[in-house]
Amino acid sequence: MILAALVLAGLGWLYGSRLIGLSRLAGEVAALQAQERQLLAEIEALEGQLASATDPEVVEAWARNLLGWGYPDEFKLIVRSEPP
């Protein structure tokens, strides 16, 4: 009788801990799937930018905005606002 109770308690502990582990892993899988969807959307956006990078107007706009480049005969006017 005591042996049967010990066996049942051991099996309950074994399967209970496995169920807890499985539920924890299911949460981790859901979080990783959400991260995967976010990264795939970011990859798609970057591929769109890469496809438009062959357009000379897009390249010029990026060079002007990011690098501050311009043509030699152009003047650059920088306006800074001072805090009151």
Secondary structure, DSSP 8 states (H G I E B T S, - for coil): -HHHHHHHHHHHHHHHHHHHHHHHHHHHHHHHHHHHHHHHHHHHHHHHHHHHTTSHHHHHHHHHHHH----TT-----------
